[in-house]
């Protein structure tokens, strides 16, 4: 029996996911969801992001830590450094932004998906 040729979209999705796996083999769907949500609208507060992507605050906090300069490292041992936080007018509020590296990653990911 011969294998069916993958659909172009499925192949692009596989390539896009490989981009993330090459950065870190343990890259999770929740991390991608957070990056895409911040890409869509930078400067959101953590609570709004948690609601948008369906995570608890502690889950979002872990996800953020893994994607920022303080959390997990990439395959080469460097911090992922894809997100950063800035204090809002109220010091209790953190606003979340992509770093330059995070923006490049998401734009490359979306470019692969769009073909």
DSSP file (Angstrom, degrees, kcal/mol; ACC not computed):
  #  RESIDUE AA STRUCTURE BP1 BP2  ACC     N-H-->O    O-->H-N    N-H-->O    O-->H-N    TCO  KAPPA ALPHA  PHI   PSI    X-CA   Y-CA   Z-CA
    1    1 A X              0   0    0      0, 0.0     2,-0.2     0, 0.0     0, 0.0   0.000 360.0 360.0 360.0 133.7    0.0    0.0    0.0
    2    2 A X        -     0   0    0      1,-0.1     2,-0.2     0, 0.0     0, 0.0  -0.613 360.0-109.6 -90.3 149.8    1.4    3.4   -0.9
    3    3 A X        -     0   0    0     -2,-0.2     2,-0.2     1,-0.1    -1,-0.1  -0.528  31.8-115.9 -75.9 141.4    1.3    6.4    1.4
    4    4 A X        -     0   0    0     -2,-0.2     2,-0.3     1,-0.1    -1,-0.1  -0.553  33.8-108.5 -73.7 141.3   -1.1    9.2    0.6
    5    5 A X        -     0   0    0     -2,-0.2    -1,-0.1     1,-0.1     3,-0.1  -0.543  40.2-108.8 -70.6 131.8    0.7   12.5   -0.2
    6    6 A X        -     0   0    0     -2,-0.3    -1,-0.1     1,-0.1     2,-0.1  -0.271  35.5-103.4 -61.1 146.6    0.2   14.9    2.7
    7    7 A X     >  -     0   0    0      1,-0.1     4,-2.6    -3,-0.1     5,-0.2  -0.408  30.5-115.5 -65.0 146.4   -2.1   17.8    2.0
    8    8 A X  H  > S+     0   0    0      1,-0.2     4,-2.4     2,-0.2     5,-0.2   0.887 116.4  49.5 -53.8 -41.0   -0.2   21.1    1.4
    9    9 A X  H  > S+     0   0    0      2,-0.2     4,-2.6     1,-0.2    -1,-0.2   0.914 110.7  49.4 -65.9 -41.6   -1.7   22.7    4.5
   10   10 A X  H  > S+     0   0    0      2,-0.2     4,-2.2     1,-0.2    -1,-0.2   0.895 111.5  49.9 -63.7 -38.8   -0.9   19.7    6.7
   11   11 A X  H  X S+     0   0    0     -4,-2.6     4,-2.3     2,-0.2    -2,-0.2   0.913 111.0  48.5 -66.0 -42.4    2.7   19.7    5.3
   12   12 A X  H  X S+     0   0    0     -4,-2.4     4,-2.6    -5,-0.2    -2,-0.2   0.902 110.3  51.8 -64.2 -40.3    3.0   23.5    6.1
   13   13 A X  H  X S+     0   0    0     -4,-2.6     4,-2.3     2,-0.2    -2,-0.2   0.903 109.7  50.0 -62.5 -40.9    1.6   22.9    9.6
   14   14 A X  H  X S+     0   0    0     -4,-2.2     4,-2.0     2,-0.2    -2,-0.2   0.926 111.8  47.6 -62.6 -44.9    4.2   20.2   10.2
   15   15 A X  H  X S+     0   0    0     -4,-2.3     4,-1.6     2,-0.2    -2,-0.2   0.893 111.2  51.2 -63.8 -40.3    7.0   22.5    9.0
   16   16 A X  H  X S+     0   0    0     -4,-2.6     4,-1.2     1,-0.2    -1,-0.2   0.906 110.6  48.3 -64.2 -41.3    5.7   25.3   11.2
   17   17 A X  H  X S+     0   0    0     -4,-2.3     4,-2.5     1,-0.2    -1,-0.2   0.849 106.5  57.2 -67.9 -33.0    5.7   23.1   14.2
   18   18 A X  H  X S+     0   0    0     -4,-2.0     4,-2.4     1,-0.2    -1,-0.2   0.859  99.7  59.6 -63.7 -34.8    9.2   21.8   13.4
   19   19 A X  H  X S+     0   0    0     -4,-1.6     4,-0.9     1,-0.2    -1,-0.2   0.919 109.9  42.1 -56.8 -44.4   10.3   25.5   13.5
   20   20 A X  H  X S+     0   0    0     -4,-1.2     4,-2.3     1,-0.2     3,-0.4   0.900 112.9  52.4 -70.2 -41.6    9.1   25.6   17.1
   21   21 A X  H  < S+     0   0    0     -4,-2.5    -2,-0.2     1,-0.2    -1,-0.2   0.814 104.4  57.2 -65.7 -30.3   10.5   22.1   18.0
   22   22 A X  H  < S+     0   0    0     -4,-2.4    53,-0.3     1,-0.2    -1,-0.2   0.819 107.5  48.4 -69.7 -29.0   13.9   23.2   16.6
   23   23 A X  H  < S-     0   0    0     -4,-0.9    52,-2.2    -3,-0.4     2,-0.3   0.935 139.7  -9.9 -71.6 -48.2   13.9   26.0   19.1
   24   24 A X    ><  -     0   0    0     -4,-2.3     3,-2.0    50,-0.2    -1,-0.3  -0.895  58.4-144.8-153.9 120.4   12.9   23.8   22.0
   25   25 A X  T 3  S+     0   0    0     -2,-0.3    -4,-0.1     1,-0.3    -3,-0.1   0.715 102.8  55.2 -60.2 -19.6   11.8   20.1   21.7
   26   26 A X  T 3  S+     0   0    0     -6,-0.1    -1,-0.3    -5,-0.1     2,-0.1   0.113  73.4 145.9-100.4  21.6    9.4   20.6   24.6
   27   27 A X    <   -     0   0    0     -3,-2.0     2,-0.2    -7,-0.1    -6,-0.1  -0.405  37.6-148.5 -61.1 130.0    7.6   23.6   23.0
   28   28 A X     >  -     0   0    0     -2,-0.1     4,-1.8     1,-0.1     3,-0.4  -0.664  22.6-120.4-107.5 156.9    3.9   23.4   24.1
   29   29 A X  H  > S+     0   0    0     -2,-0.2     4,-2.6     1,-0.2     5,-0.2   0.862 114.4  57.2 -60.1 -37.3    0.7   24.4   22.4
   30   30 A X  H  > S+     0   0    0      1,-0.2     4,-2.0     2,-0.2    -1,-0.2   0.850 104.8  51.9 -64.7 -33.0   -0.1   26.8   25.3
   31   31 A X  H  > S+     0   0    0     -3,-0.4     4,-2.4     2,-0.2    -1,-0.2   0.910 110.3  47.7 -68.8 -41.6    3.2   28.6   24.7
   32   32 A X  H  X S+     0   0    0     -4,-1.8     4,-2.7     2,-0.2     5,-0.2   0.918 110.2  52.9 -63.1 -43.0    2.3   29.0   21.0
   33   33 A X  H  X S+     0   0    0     -4,-2.6     4,-2.3     1,-0.2    -2,-0.2   0.904 110.0  48.4 -59.5 -41.6   -1.2   30.2   22.0
   34   34 A X  H  X S+     0   0    0     -4,-2.0     4,-2.3     2,-0.2     5,-0.2   0.932 111.7  48.6 -65.5 -45.7    0.4   32.8   24.3
   35   35 A X  H  X S+     0   0    0     -4,-2.4     4,-2.5     1,-0.2    -2,-0.2   0.917 113.2  47.6 -60.6 -43.2    2.8   34.0   21.6
   36   36 A X  H  X S+     0   0    0     -4,-2.7     4,-2.3     2,-0.2    -1,-0.2   0.889 111.0  51.2 -66.2 -38.6    0.0   34.3   19.1
   37   37 A X  H  X S+     0   0    0     -4,-2.3     4,-1.7    -5,-0.2    -1,-0.2   0.902 113.1  44.8 -65.6 -40.5   -2.2   36.2   21.5
   38   38 A X  H  < S+     0   0    0     -4,-2.3    -2,-0.2     2,-0.2    60,-0.2   0.882 111.6  53.4 -70.9 -37.3    0.6   38.7   22.3
   39   39 A X  H  < S+     0   0    0     -4,-2.5     3,-0.4    -5,-0.2    -2,-0.2   0.909 108.2  51.0 -60.4 -41.9    1.4   39.0   18.6
   40   40 A X  H  < S+     0   0    0     -4,-2.3     2,-0.3     1,-0.3    -1,-0.2   0.883 133.7   5.1 -64.3 -39.7   -2.3   39.8   17.9
   41   41 A X  S >< S-     0   0    0     -4,-1.7     3,-0.6    -5,-0.1    -1,-0.3  -0.778  75.6-158.1-151.4 101.4   -2.3   42.5   20.6
   42   42 A X  T 3  S+     0   0    0     -3,-0.4    55,-0.2    -2,-0.3    -3,-0.1  -0.392  72.7  42.0 -76.3 156.8    0.8   43.5   22.4
   43   43 A X  T 3  S+     0   0    0     53,-2.8    -1,-0.2     1,-0.2    54,-0.2   0.633  75.8 148.7  84.2  15.2    0.6   45.2   25.8
   44   44 A X  E <   -A   96   0A   0     52,-0.7    52,-2.4    -3,-0.6    -1,-0.2  -0.432  48.6-112.9 -76.0 155.9   -2.1   43.1   27.3
   45   45 A X  E  >  -A   95   0A   0     50,-0.2     4,-2.0    -2,-0.1     3,-0.3  -0.571  25.8-112.0 -86.7 157.1   -2.2   42.3   31.0
   46   46 A X  H  > S+     0   0    0     48,-0.9     4,-2.7     1,-0.2     5,-0.2   0.879 114.3  55.7 -56.5 -42.9   -1.6   38.8   32.2
   47   47 A X  H  > S+     0   0    0      1,-0.2     4,-2.0     2,-0.2    -1,-0.2   0.913 108.8  46.9 -59.6 -44.2   -5.2   38.3   33.4
   48   48 A X  H  > S+     0   0    0     -3,-0.3     4,-2.5     1,-0.2    -1,-0.2   0.886 112.3  50.4 -65.9 -38.8   -6.7   39.1   30.0
   49   49 A X  H  X S+     0   0    0     -4,-2.0     4,-2.4     2,-0.2     5,-0.2   0.911 107.9  53.3 -64.6 -41.6   -4.2   36.8   28.3
   50   50 A X  H  X>S+     0   0    0     -4,-2.7     5,-2.2     1,-0.2     4,-1.0   0.919 112.1  44.9 -59.8 -43.5   -5.1   34.0   30.7
   51   51 A X  H  <5S+     0   0    0     -4,-2.0     3,-0.4     3,-0.2    -1,-0.2   0.926 111.8  52.9 -65.1 -45.1   -8.8   34.4   29.9
   52   52 A X  H  <5S+     0   0    0     -4,-2.5    -2,-0.2     1,-0.2    -1,-0.2   0.883 119.2  32.5 -61.2 -40.7   -8.1   34.6   26.1
   53   53 A X  H  <5S-     0   0    0     -4,-2.4    -1,-0.2    -5,-0.1    -2,-0.2   0.445 111.3-114.0-101.8   1.6   -6.1   31.4   25.9
   54   54 A X  T  <5 +     0   0    0     -4,-1.0     2,-0.3    -3,-0.4    -3,-0.2   0.866  67.2 133.1  76.8  37.4   -7.9   29.5   28.6
   55   55 A X      < -     0   0    0     -5,-2.2    -1,-0.2    -6,-0.2    -2,-0.1  -0.845  56.9-113.7-115.0 155.8   -5.1   29.2   31.2
   56   56 A X     >  -     0   0    0     -2,-0.3     4,-2.6     1,-0.1     5,-0.2  -0.380  37.8-106.3 -72.6 165.3   -5.1   29.7   35.0
   57   57 A X  H  > S+     0   0    0      1,-0.2     4,-2.4     2,-0.2     5,-0.1   0.898 123.2  49.0 -62.1 -39.6   -3.0   32.6   36.2
   58   58 A X  H  > S+     0   0    0      2,-0.2     4,-2.2     1,-0.2    -1,-0.2   0.892 111.5  49.7 -68.6 -36.9   -0.4   30.2   37.6
   59   59 A X  H  > S+     0   0    0      2,-0.2     4,-2.3     1,-0.2    -2,-0.2   0.904 112.5  47.0 -64.9 -41.6   -0.4   28.3   34.3
   60   60 A X  H  X S+     0   0    0     -4,-2.6     4,-3.0     2,-0.2    -2,-0.2   0.895 110.0  53.7 -66.6 -39.5    0.1   31.5   32.3
   61   61 A X  H  X S+     0   0    0     -4,-2.4     4,-2.7     2,-0.2    -2,-0.2   0.918 110.5  46.1 -61.1 -44.7    2.8   32.6   34.7
   62   62 A X  H  X S+     0   0    0     -4,-2.2     4,-2.2     2,-0.2    -1,-0.2   0.920 113.0  50.4 -62.2 -44.3    4.7   29.4   34.1
   63   63 A X  H  X S+     0   0    0     -4,-2.3     4,-1.2     2,-0.2    -2,-0.2   0.922 111.8  47.7 -61.1 -45.4    4.2   29.7   30.4
   64   64 A X  H >X S+     0   0    0     -4,-3.0     4,-1.4     1,-0.2     3,-0.6   0.933 109.7  52.6 -61.7 -46.7    5.5   33.3   30.5
   65   65 A X  H 3< S+     0   0    0     -4,-2.7     6,-0.6     1,-0.3     3,-0.3   0.893 108.2  51.5 -56.9 -40.5    8.5   32.3   32.5
   66   66 A X  H 3< S+     0   0    0     -4,-2.2    14,-0.3     5,-0.3    -1,-0.3   0.788 115.2  41.9 -67.4 -27.2    9.4   29.6   30.0
   67   67 A X  H << S+     0   0    0     -4,-1.2    15,-3.6    -3,-0.6    16,-1.4   0.541 104.9  75.9 -98.3  -8.5    9.2   32.0   27.1
   68   68 A X  S >< S-     0   0    0     -4,-1.4    13,-1.2    -3,-0.3     3,-0.9  -0.290 100.1 -92.0 -94.0-177.1   11.0   35.0   28.8
   69   69 A X  T 3  S+     0   0    0     14,-0.5    10,-0.1     1,-0.2    -4,-0.1   0.560 121.2  56.0 -71.7  -7.9   14.6   35.5   29.4
   70   70 A X  T 3  S+     0   0    0     -5,-0.2    -1,-0.2     9,-0.1    -4,-0.1   0.568 102.1  56.9-101.1 -10.3   14.3   33.9   32.9
   71   71 A X  S <  S-     0   0    0     -3,-0.9    -5,-0.3    -6,-0.6    -4,-0.1   0.309  95.7  -8.3-100.4-137.6   12.8   30.6   32.0
   72   72 A X        -     0   0    0      7,-0.1     8,-1.9     1,-0.1     2,-0.3  -0.016  62.6-126.9 -57.4 160.1   13.7   27.6   29.9
   73   73 A X  B     -C   79   0B   0      6,-0.2     6,-0.3     1,-0.1    -1,-0.1  -0.719  18.6-114.3-106.7 161.5   16.5   27.5   27.5
   74   74 A X    >   -     0   0    0      4,-3.8     3,-2.0    -2,-0.3   -50,-0.2  -0.153  49.9 -79.4 -80.7-174.4   16.5   26.7   23.8
   75   75 A X  T 3  S+     0   0    0    -52,-2.2   -51,-0.1   -53,-0.3   -52,-0.1   0.779 132.7  52.5 -60.2 -27.0   18.3   23.7   22.3
   76   76 A X  T 3  S-     0   0    0    -53,-0.2    -1,-0.3     2,-0.1     3,-0.1   0.448 122.1-104.4 -90.0   0.3   21.6   25.5   22.4
   77   77 A X  S <  S+     0   0    0     -3,-2.0     2,-0.3     1,-0.3    -2,-0.1   0.534  79.3 128.9  91.7   6.4   21.2   26.4   26.1
   78   78 A X        -     0   0    0      1,-0.1    -4,-3.8     2,-0.0    -1,-0.3  -0.669  69.9 -94.1 -92.0 150.6   20.2   30.1   25.6
   79   79 A X  B     -C   73   0B   0     -6,-0.3    -6,-0.2    -2,-0.3   -10,-0.1  -0.320  30.6-125.2 -58.1 145.0   17.2   31.6   27.2
   80   80 A X        -     0   0    0     -8,-1.9   -11,-0.2   -12,-0.4    -1,-0.1   0.920  36.4-176.5 -60.1 -43.5   14.2   31.5   24.9
   81   81 A X        +     0   0    0    -13,-1.2    21,-0.4    -9,-0.3    20,-0.3   0.881  32.5 132.4  50.4  51.1   13.8   35.3   25.4
   82   82 A X        +     0   0    0    -15,-3.6    17,-2.2    19,-0.2     2,-0.3   0.655  63.3  38.1-103.7 -22.0   10.6   35.5   23.3
   83   83 A X  E     -B   98   0A   0    -16,-1.4   -14,-0.5    15,-0.3     2,-0.3  -0.912  60.5-171.1-128.7 155.0    8.5   37.6   25.6
   84   84 A X  E     -B   97   0A   0     13,-2.8    13,-2.8    -2,-0.3     2,-0.4  -0.967  12.3-141.4-140.6 159.1    9.1   40.5   28.0
   85   85 A X  E     -B   96   0A   0     -2,-0.3     2,-0.4    11,-0.2    11,-0.2  -0.938  11.0-169.5-122.4 144.5    7.0   42.3   30.6
   86   86 A X  E     -B   95   0A   0      9,-2.3     9,-3.4    -2,-0.4     2,-0.2  -0.967  30.5-108.0-127.7 148.3    6.8   46.0   31.5
   87   87 A X  E     -B   94   0A   0     -2,-0.4     7,-0.2     7,-0.2     4,-0.1  -0.525  33.1-141.5 -72.1 139.5    5.2   47.6   34.5
   88   88 A X        -     0   0    0      5,-2.4    -1,-0.1     2,-0.7     5,-0.1  -0.112  42.3 -78.1 -83.8-169.8    2.0   49.5   33.7
   89   89 A X  S    S+     0   0    0      1,-0.1     2,-0.6     2,-0.1    -2,-0.1   0.869 128.6  59.4 -58.8 -35.7    0.9   52.7   35.3
   90   90 A X  S >  S-     0   0    0      1,-0.1     3,-2.5     2,-0.0    -2,-0.7  -0.865  87.9-141.8 -93.9 120.2   -0.1   50.6   38.3
   91   91 A X  T 3  S+     0   0    0     -2,-0.6    -1,-0.1     1,-0.3    -2,-0.1   0.665  97.9  64.6 -59.9 -15.8    3.0   48.8   39.5
   92   92 A X  T 3  S+     0   0    0     -5,-0.1     2,-0.4     2,-0.0    -1,-0.3   0.606  90.8  80.5 -81.4 -10.0    0.9   45.7   40.2
   93   93 A X    <   -     0   0    0     -3,-2.5    -5,-2.4    -5,-0.1     2,-0.5  -0.827  63.0-159.0-105.2 132.1    0.1   45.2   36.5
   94   94 A X  E     - B   0  87A   0     -2,-0.4   -48,-0.9    -7,-0.2     2,-0.4  -0.931   6.0-153.1-107.8 131.2    2.5   43.6   34.0
   95   95 A X  E     -AB  45  86A   0     -9,-3.4    -9,-2.3    -2,-0.5     2,-0.4  -0.880  16.4-139.2-101.6 134.1    2.0   44.4   30.3
   96   96 A X  E     +AB  44  85A   0    -52,-2.4   -53,-2.8    -2,-0.4   -52,-0.7  -0.804  25.5 170.8-105.1 132.4    3.3   41.6   28.0
   97   97 A X  E     - B   0  84A   0    -13,-2.8   -13,-2.8    -2,-0.4     2,-0.3  -0.924  33.2-111.3-133.0 155.9    5.2   42.2   24.8
   98   98 A X  E     - B   0  83A   0     -2,-0.3   -15,-0.3   -15,-0.2     2,-0.1  -0.626  29.8-132.8 -79.1 145.9    7.1   40.1   22.2
   99   99 A X     >  -     0   0    0    -17,-2.2     4,-2.5    -2,-0.3     5,-0.2  -0.420  34.6 -97.4 -82.0 173.6   10.8   40.6   22.0
  100  100 A X  H  > S+     0   0    0      1,-0.2     4,-2.3     2,-0.2     5,-0.2   0.900 129.0  50.5 -58.3 -40.3   12.4   41.0   18.6
  101  101 A X  H  > S+     0   0    0    -20,-0.3     4,-2.2     2,-0.2    -1,-0.2   0.892 109.4  50.6 -65.3 -40.0   13.2   37.3   18.6
  102  102 A X  H  > S+     0   0    0    -21,-0.4     4,-2.4     2,-0.2     5,-0.2   0.902 110.3  49.3 -64.2 -42.1    9.7   36.5   19.5
  103  103 A X  H  X S+     0   0    0     -4,-2.5     4,-2.6     1,-0.2     5,-0.2   0.920 110.9  50.0 -64.0 -43.6    8.3   38.6   16.7
  104  104 A X  H  X S+     0   0    0     -4,-2.3     4,-2.3     1,-0.2    -2,-0.2   0.912 111.0  50.0 -60.7 -42.7   10.7   37.0   14.2
  105  105 A X  H  X S+     0   0    0     -4,-2.2     4,-2.5     2,-0.2    -2,-0.2   0.940 113.3  44.0 -62.3 -48.6    9.6   33.5   15.3
  106  106 A X  H  X S+     0   0    0     -4,-2.4     4,-2.9     1,-0.2     5,-0.2   0.898 113.5  50.8 -66.7 -40.0    5.9   34.1   15.1
  107  107 A X  H  X S+     0   0    0     -4,-2.6     4,-2.1    -5,-0.2    -1,-0.2   0.897 112.6  46.6 -64.9 -38.5    6.2   35.9   11.7
  108  108 A X  H  X S+     0   0    0     -4,-2.3     4,-2.1    -5,-0.2    -2,-0.2   0.910 112.8  50.7 -66.8 -41.2    8.3   32.9   10.4
  109  109 A X  H  X S+     0   0    0     -4,-2.5     4,-2.0     1,-0.2    -2,-0.2   0.939 113.6  43.7 -59.7 -49.5    5.7   30.5   11.8
  110  110 A X  H  X S+     0   0    0     -4,-2.9     4,-2.4     1,-0.2    -1,-0.2   0.864 110.4  56.2 -67.3 -35.7    2.8   32.3   10.2
  111  111 A X  H  X S+     0   0    0     -4,-2.1     4,-1.0    -5,-0.2    -1,-0.2   0.897 107.7  48.4 -62.5 -40.6    4.7   32.7    6.9
  112  112 A X  H  < S+     0   0    0     -4,-2.1     3,-0.5     1,-0.2    -2,-0.2   0.928 112.0  49.2 -64.5 -44.7    5.2   28.9    6.7
  113  113 A X  H  < S+     0   0    0     -4,-2.0    -2,-0.2     1,-0.2    -1,-0.2   0.883 110.4  50.0 -63.1 -38.2    1.5   28.3    7.5
  114  114 A X  H  <        0   0    0     -4,-2.4    -1,-0.2    -5,-0.1    -2,-0.2   0.687 360.0 360.0 -75.9 -17.1    0.4   30.8    4.8
  115  115 A X     <        0   0    0     -4,-1.0    -3,-0.2    -3,-0.5    -2,-0.1   0.465 360.0 360.0  80.6 360.0    2.6   29.2    2.3
